[in-house]
Amino acid sequence: MKGAQLIEGIVTDSYLPPLGDTGNSWITLFKKVHDQYAAKLPFDGNVVYGMAEAYTFLQALQKAGKSPNRQGLVDALEAGGLEGPGLVPFRYSKDSHAGYTGVGSGPIKGGAFVPSGDVFTTDDGDGAVDKTTALSATAPANGIPTG
């Protein structure tokens, strides 16, 4: 646990909700999946990141059709409309495969990210950095994206 002690108090950023936000539908869903299928792993940022990636990939697979291929996946991403647990919306389009292009910031307290202040977005070029009021989508009750 010496690693956790080393990062205590640093200010960092995150595009995913904090693990301790039990009012967040995504954290609730991911904790439920974790406890049912991977309870031996710690419920940490790596697990939440992996679940967020898996959820996003499943949406892209669904949109790619019954026989997905590389071009079908690219087309699905570029069509947009993917939703996920991020603090900001996805920014997938024909012009950008950047995914999340914004973050919240805050300190590490007790080994966990604690958001502090506003959430900001930008583009994947040299655009302005803007405060966002966009809310992340609510996780589906059954955990399966509608595609």
ROVO-393795 format. One record per atom (N, C-alpha, C): x, y, z; atom name. Coordinates in steps of 0.001 Angstrom, whole numbers, plus 500000, padded with zeros to 6 digits. Example, Ala and Ser with C-alpha at 12.3 -4.5 7.8 and 13.67 -1.06 7.14 Angstrom:
# residues 2
SITE;u;v;w;name
SITE;513190;494310;507800;N
SITE;512300;495500;507800;CA
SITE;513200;496700;507800;C
SITE;512850;497750;507080;N
SITE;513670;498940;507140;CA
SITE;512900;500030;507870;C
# end
This chain:
# residues 147
SITE;u;v;w;name
SITE;500798;498799;500000;N
SITE;500000;500000;500000;CA
SITE;500841;501267;500000;C
SITE;502138;501136;499884;N
SITE;502962;502331;499867;CA
SITE;502684;503191;498643;C
SITE;502282;502582;497515;N
SITE;501946;503342;496322;CA
SITE;500795;504293;496583;C
SITE;499767;503835;497285;N
SITE;498621;504686;497609;CA
SITE;499050;505861;498473;C
SITE;499981;505629;499369;N
SITE;500470;506716;500223;CA
SITE;501207;507771;499401;C
SITE;501886;507331;498357;N
SITE;502662;508261;497542;CA
SITE;501773;509215;496737;C
SITE;500576;508764;496363;N
SITE;499715;509627;495550;CA
SITE;498690;510402;496379;C
SITE;498633;510140;497657;N
SITE;497675;510838;498520;CA
SITE;497862;512349;498415;C
SITE;496786;513050;498098;N
SITE;496807;514501;498052;CA
SITE;497141;515107;496696;C
SITE;497642;514308;495762;N
SITE;497942;514907;494458;CA
SITE;496645;515278;493758;C
SITE;496707;516255;492899;N
SITE;495552;516641;492093;CA
SITE;495693;515948;490748;C
SITE;494630;515302;490320;N
SITE;494646;514544;489082;CA
SITE;493371;514823;488310;C
SITE;493197;514115;487216;N
SITE;491968;514270;486441;CA
SITE;491350;512905;486176;C
SITE;490094;512940;485771;N
SITE;489382;511709;485447;CA
SITE;488244;512022;484498;C
SITE;488002;511107;483564;N
SITE;486837;511243;482694;CA
SITE;485739;510265;483104;C
SITE;485999;509459;484130;N
SITE;485002;508523;484655;CA
SITE;484562;508971;486048;C
SITE;483371;508570;486466;N
SITE;482905;508973;487797;CA
SITE;483749;508336;488895;C
SITE;483812;508973;490052;N
SITE;484599;508406;491150;CA
SITE;483974;507119;491682;C
SITE;484830;506217;492108;N
SITE;484384;504903;492595;CA
SITE;483409;504998;493759;C
SITE;483569;505987;494582;N
SITE;482727;506111;495763;CA
SITE;481381;506769;495517;C
SITE;481096;507142;494284;N
SITE;479840;507820;493970;CA
SITE;478725;506791;493793;C
SITE;478214;506300;494907;N
SITE;477192;505246;494860;CA
SITE;475854;505753;494324;C
SITE;475695;507055;494166;N
SITE;474500;507606;493547;CA
SITE;474593;507620;492031;C
SITE;475776;507293;491494;N
SITE;475966;507250;490056;CA
SITE;475518;505886;489541;C
SITE;474622;505870;488569;N
SITE;474058;504605;488084;CA
SITE;475125;503696;487481;C
SITE;476161;504267;486890;N
SITE;477221;503445;486306;CA
SITE;478055;502764;487385;C
SITE;478389;503492;488416;N
SITE;479156;502898;489510;CA
SITE;478337;501791;490167;C
SITE;477046;502036;490351;N
SITE;476162;501014;490925;CA
SITE;476137;499771;490045;C
SITE;475983;499962;488723;N
SITE;475971;498831;487788;CA
SITE;477303;498095;487812;C
SITE;478407;498825;487694;N
SITE;479717;498180;487649;CA
SITE;480032;497454;488950;C
SITE;479610;498000;490073;N
SITE;479826;497329;491363;CA
SITE;479026;496028;491416;C
SITE;477797;496067;490909;N
SITE;476956;494855;490885;CA
SITE;477606;493768;490012;C
SITE;478079;494147;488831;N
SITE;478742;493187;487943;CA
SITE;480015;492666;488598;C
SITE;480794;493564;489178;N
SITE;482021;493170;489874;CA
SITE;481728;492149;490966;C
SITE;480762;492467;491816;N
SITE;480475;491593;492952;CA
SITE;479973;490223;492512;C
SITE;479272;490179;491375;N
SITE;478740;488900;490897;CA
SITE;479784;488076;490149;C
SITE;480634;488735;489356;N
SITE;481515;487988;488470;CA
SITE;483011;488087;488774;C
SITE;483424;489056;489554;N
SITE;484862;489238;489786;CA
SITE;485144;489716;491198;C
SITE;484428;489181;492165;N
SITE;484515;489665;493544;CA
SITE;485910;489532;494152;C
SITE;486746;488664;493596;N
SITE;488097;488503;494142;CA
SITE;489016;489661;493755;C
SITE;488639;490410;492733;N
SITE;489429;491580;492338;CA
SITE;489035;492779;493180;C
SITE;489969;493683;493439;N
SITE;489563;494909;494141;CA
SITE;488676;495744;493208;C
SITE;487680;496402;493757;N
SITE;486852;497303;492960;CA
SITE;487602;498625;492891;C
SITE;488380;498775;491819;N
SITE;489237;499946;491703;CA
SITE;489081;500577;490319;C
SITE;489885;501587;490054;N
SITE;489809;502294;488790;CA
SITE;490092;501411;487587;C
SITE;490961;500414;487754;N
SITE;491239;499510;486643;CA
SITE;490009;498695;486269;C
SITE;489277;498218;487263;N
SITE;488071;497444;487013;CA
SITE;487003;498327;486354;C
SITE;486803;499521;486868;N
SITE;485798;500420;486300;CA
SITE;486178;500810;484878;C
SITE;487443;501096;484646;N
SITE;487906;501421;483295;CA
SITE;487627;500255;482343;C
SITE;487959;499050;482751;N
SITE;487722;497874;481910;CA
SITE;486251;497675;481608;C
SITE;485405;497881;482601;N
SITE;483968;497728;482375;CA
SITE;483436;498826;481445;C
SITE;483940;500031;481603;N
SITE;483527;501131;480722;CA
SITE;483944;500833;479280;C
SITE;485153;500349;479089;N
SITE;485619;499992;477751;CA
SITE;484785;498855;477164;C
SITE;484495;497842;477963;N
SITE;483701;496715;477490;CA
SITE;482299;497166;477083;C
SITE;481693;498034;477877;N
SITE;480355;498533;477578;CA
SITE;480364;499312;476259;C
SITE;481366;500152;476066;N
SITE;481476;500941;474836;CA
SITE;481683;500028;473634;C
SITE;482545;499048;473784;N
SITE;482809;498114;472682;CA
SITE;481559;497325;472334;C
SITE;480795;496909;473326;N
SITE;479565;496181;473058;CA
SITE;478588;497039;472254;C
SITE;478483;498318;472596;N
SITE;477613;499210;471821;CA
SITE;478066;499266;470359;C
SITE;479372;499412;470150;N
SITE;479895;499475;468787;CA
SITE;479626;498168;468044;C
SITE;479807;497033;468725;N
SITE;479512;495737;468096;CA
SITE;478040;495637;467707;C
SITE;477157;496056;468597;N
SITE;475730;496014;468283;CA
SITE;475410;496858;467054;C
SITE;475988;498054;466979;N
SITE;475718;498957;465861;CA
SITE;476383;498483;464572;C
SITE;477419;497641;464695;N
SITE;478123;497147;463513;CA
SITE;477344;496054;462789;C
SITE;476316;495509;463409;N
SITE;475476;494525;462735;CA
SITE;475791;493096;463100;C
SITE;475074;492192;462434;N
SITE;475165;490761;462772;CA
SITE;476498;490123;462390;C
SITE;477185;490675;461400;N
SITE;478492;490151;460990;CA
SITE;479509;491283;461058;C
SITE;479875;491689;462274;N
SITE;480757;492859;462393;CA
SITE;482145;492595;461811;C
SITE;482666;493629;461214;N
SITE;484043;493607;460725;CA
SITE;484673;494951;461077;C
SITE;485928;495136;460712;N
SITE;486616;496368;461081;CA
SITE;485877;497594;460556;C
SITE;485507;497583;459277;N
SITE;484842;498752;458707;CA
SITE;483488;498987;459372;C
SITE;482799;497918;459714;N
SITE;481519;498059;460412;CA
SITE;481690;498716;461774;C
SITE;482757;498356;462484;N
SITE;483033;498980;463782;CA
SITE;483396;500459;463624;C
SITE;484232;500762;462617;N
SITE;484598;502162;462364;CA
SITE;483349;502960;462019;C
SITE;482502;502412;461147;N
SITE;481261;503105;460770;CA
SITE;480365;503322;461981;C
SITE;480294;502333;462863;N
SITE;479460;502454;464068;CA
SITE;479966;503579;464965;C
SITE;481273;503670;465149;N
SITE;481843;504756;465959;CA
SITE;481585;506106;465307;C
SITE;481816;506179;464007;N
SITE;481676;507453;463310;CA
SITE;480239;507933;463235;C
SITE;479290;507025;463364;N
SITE;477877;507419;463358;CA
SITE;477488;508125;464649;C
SITE;478315;507958;465694;N
SITE;478036;508602;466977;CA
SITE;476898;507908;467704;C
SITE;476393;508577;468718;N
SITE;475273;508032;469467;CA
SITE;475645;507060;470571;C
SITE;476934;506791;470772;N
SITE;477328;505911;471865;CA
SITE;477196;506676;473180;C
SITE;476782;505970;474206;N
SITE;476638;506573;475530;CA
SITE;477410;505749;476527;C
SITE;477860;506400;477582;N
SITE;478615;505660;478570;CA
SITE;478739;506413;479866;C
SITE;479607;505928;480735;N
SITE;479702;506447;482092;CA
SITE;480537;507711;482247;C
SITE;481079;508227;481172;N
SITE;481988;509363;481272;CA
SITE;481353;510605;481869;C
SITE;482192;511435;482453;N
SITE;481744;512718;482989;CA
SITE;481361;513677;481869;C
SITE;481799;513360;480654;N
SITE;481467;514134;479459;CA
SITE;480987;513155;478387;C
SITE;480248;513642;477405;N
SITE;479804;512738;476332;CA
SITE;480971;512299;475442;C
SITE;480745;511214;474711;N
SITE;481715;510792;473705;CA
SITE;481733;511809;472572;C
SITE;482868;511874;471906;N
SITE;482978;512740;470743;CA
SITE;483513;511909;469569;C
SITE;482762;510880;469214;N
SITE;483111;510092;468037;CA
SITE;482368;510664;466842;C
SITE;483068;510773;465711;N
SITE;482459;511231;464467;CA
SITE;483387;510841;463325;C
SITE;482995;511183;462106;N
SITE;483871;510919;460957;CA
SITE;485182;511681;461086;C
SITE;485149;512823;461786;N
SITE;486341;513659;461930;CA
SITE;487149;513372;463181;C
SITE;486591;512617;464126;N
SITE;487287;512404;465389;CA
SITE;486964;511035;465980;C
SITE;487992;510327;466340;N
SITE;487855;509053;467053;CA
SITE;488389;509228;468474;C
SITE;488277;510436;469004;N
SITE;488902;510783;470277;CA
SITE;488217;510190;471499;C
SITE;486973;509813;471406;N
SITE;486274;509310;472590;CA
SITE;485933;510441;473532;C
SITE;486283;510303;474779;N
SITE;486040;511372;475744;CA
SITE;487065;512480;475532;C
SITE;486596;513694;475443;N
SITE;487518;514815;475278;CA
SITE;487288;515846;476365;C
SITE;487216;515353;477565;N
SITE;487062;516235;478702;CA
SITE;487281;515480;479997;C
SITE;487454;516241;481067;N
SITE;487739;515648;482371;CA
SITE;487257;516552;483495;C
SITE;487143;515943;484641;N
SITE;487020;516674;485884;CA
SITE;488355;516553;486602;C
SITE;488591;517384;487568;N
SITE;489844;517277;488310;CA
SITE;489560;517320;489808;C
SITE;490527;516869;490573;N
SITE;490393;516880;492020;CA
SITE;491528;516099;492660;C
SITE;491591;516129;493971;N
SITE;492671;515438;494685;CA
SITE;492367;513957;494909;C
SITE;493414;513230;495215;N
SITE;493287;511855;495692;CA
SITE;493181;511951;497213;C
SITE;492089;511432;497751;N
SITE;491892;511411;499206;CA
SITE;491521;509994;499618;C
SITE;492244;509470;500569;N
SITE;491972;508100;501003;CA
SITE;492149;507099;499880;C
SITE;493035;507416;498944;N
SITE;493309;506523;497825;CA
SITE;492321;506626;496682;C
SITE;491368;507558;496751;N
SITE;490334;507666;495718;CA
SITE;490259;509077;495151;C
SITE;489903;509166;493888;N
SITE;489691;510446;493217;CA
SITE;488455;511119;493806;C
SITE;488604;512382;494173;N
SITE;487486;513168;494704;CA
SITE;487318;514387;493795;C
SITE;486269;514390;492949;N
SITE;486111;515513;492029;CA
SITE;485931;516829;492775;C
SITE;486494;517869;492201;N
SITE;486431;519179;492819;CA
SITE;486266;520215;491715;C
SITE;485176;520908;491726;N
SITE;484990;521945;490722;CA
SITE;484295;521460;489472;C
SITE;484520;522191;488395;N
SITE;483810;521973;487145;CA
SITE;484456;520883;486294;C
SITE;483689;520437;485302;N
SITE;484164;519490;484301;CA
SITE;484355;520281;483009;C
SITE;485450;520009;482301;N
SITE;485786;520763;481101;CA
SITE;485942;519850;479898;C
SITE;485649;520405;478718;N
SITE;485836;519685;477466;CA
SITE;486670;520532;476513;C
SITE;487192;519877;475500;N
SITE;487883;520543;474401;CA
SITE;487769;519634;473197;C
SITE;488357;520022;472084;N
SITE;488392;519119;470942;CA
SITE;489753;518423;470933;C
SITE;489994;517619;469912;N
SITE;491283;516932;469880;CA
SITE;492301;517700;469041;C
SITE;492044;518990;468879;N
SITE;492979;519871;468190;CA
SITE;493409;520992;469110;C
SITE;493248;522209;468647;N
SITE;493661;523358;469443;CA
SITE;492476;524224;469848;C
SITE;491317;523590;470020;N
SITE;490101;524311;470393;CA
SITE;490127;524823;471816;C
SITE;489137;525636;472106;N
SITE;489000;526208;473441;CA
SITE;488677;525129;474468;C
SITE;489029;525402;475704;N
SITE;488652;524549;476829;CA
SITE;487430;525200;477458;C
SITE;486327;524441;477494;N
SITE;485061;524998;477949;CA
SITE;484486;524189;479105;C
SITE;483851;524898;480028;N
SITE;483104;524240;481103;CA
SITE;481906;523550;480457;C
SITE;481595;522350;480907;N
SITE;480457;521625;480353;CA
SITE;479387;521420;481405;C
SITE;478172;521397;480945;N
SITE;477046;521083;481817;CA
SITE;476381;519783;481368;C
SITE;476959;519135;480343;N
SITE;476405;517880;479839;CA
SITE;476480;516809;480918;C
SITE;475452;516040;481014;N
SITE;475413;514945;481980;CA
SITE;475649;513623;481277;C
SITE;476286;512696;481964;N
SITE;476454;511379;481371;CA
SITE;475108;510676;481339;C
SITE;475015;509732;480424;N
SITE;473794;508942;480293;CA
SITE;473584;508109;481554;C
SITE;472369;507733;481786;N
SITE;472048;506829;482901;CA
SITE;472293;505394;482440;C
SITE;472894;504606;483286;N
SITE;473149;503200;482940;CA
SITE;471823;502467;482795;C
SITE;471719;501572;481812;N
SITE;470501;500778;481690;CA
SITE;470343;499856;482895;C
SITE;469125;499696;483363;N
SITE;468869;498909;484560;CA
SITE;469406;497475;484444;C
SITE;469307;496896;483235;N
SITE;469767;495519;483072;CA
SITE;471241;495450;482661;C
SITE;471880;496610;482481;N
SITE;473292;496652;482161;CA
SITE;473625;496406;480707;C
SITE;472640;496189;479875;N
SITE;472876;495879;478465;CA
SITE;472495;497079;477614;C
SITE;473426;497551;476779;N
SITE;473093;498693;475940;CA
SITE;472017;498332;474929;C
SITE;471205;499318;474591;N
SITE;470226;499103;473530;CA
SITE;470908;499464;472230;C
SITE;470894;498584;471292;N
SITE;471637;498839;470072;CA
SITE;470803;498682;468902;C
# end
